[in-house]
Amino acid sequence: MKTDANKLIALYKKMLDIAAKEQKEIAENNLDKIEHYCSLKIDIIREIDEINNGESLTYCSEKNDELALLIKQIIVINKANAEALSKKRNEIMSELSTVQRRKTAFRAYETCA
């Protein structure tokens, strides 16, 4: 179990680092890098799944405060990232809607002219 806990801590530290980098890229609207970080997180999750044999993850996080804290930090950052991405998506959709309305208005103007 100790080795599993150490491996999980290392993976979750990696995940926390990636989540922080992803947060920076979200703030800077670097969508291609955000996608890259998402695929890195998926790879780490796969590694965690390989280690997690049954209740190993639950057991390790209950017995290891460092691991539990890392998981909580990742959850907080991922939630903030999801909210920021949702906000950006809403902004983009709003801008798209405005462009579509202007395009429709322009077509109507051209038809009447």
C-alpha positions, 0 to 999 in steps of 0.5 A, spaced: 500 500 500 505 504 501 508 504 494 501 505 491 500 511 495 507 514 493 505 513 486 498 516 487 501 522 490 506 523 484 501 522 479 496 527 483 502 532 484 502 531 476 495 532 475 495 538 480 501 542 476 497 540 469 491 543 472 494 550 474 497 550 467 491 549 464 488 555 469 493 559 466 491 557 459 484 558 460 485 565 462 489 567 456 484 563 451 489 558 449 484 553 446 489 548 443 494 548 449 487 547 454 486 541 449 493 538 450 492 539 458 486 535 458 489 529 454 495 529 459 490 529 465 486 523 461 493 519 461 494 521 468 487 518 470 489 512 466 495 511 470 491 512 476 486 507 474 491 502 473 494 503 480 487 503 483 485 496 484 479 496 488 479 500 494 486 502 494 485 509 492 479 510 497 484 506 502 490 511 500 486 517 501 483 516 507 490 514 510 494 519 507 493 526 509 497 529 503 494 525 498 487 527 500 489 534 500 492 534 493 485 531 491 481 536 494 486 542 491 485 538 484 477 538 485 477 546 487 482 548 481 478 543 476 471 546 478 474 553 477 477 551 470 470 548 468 466 555 471 471 559 467 471 555 460 463 555 461 463 563 462 468 563 456 463 559 452 457 563 454 461 569 451 463 566 445 456 564 444 453 571 445 458 574 440 456 569 435 449 570 436 450 578 435 454 576 429 448 572 426 443 578 428 448 583 424 448 578 418 441 577 418 440 585 419 445 586 413 441 581 408 435 584 410 438 591 408 441 588 402 434 585 400 430 592 401 436 596 398 
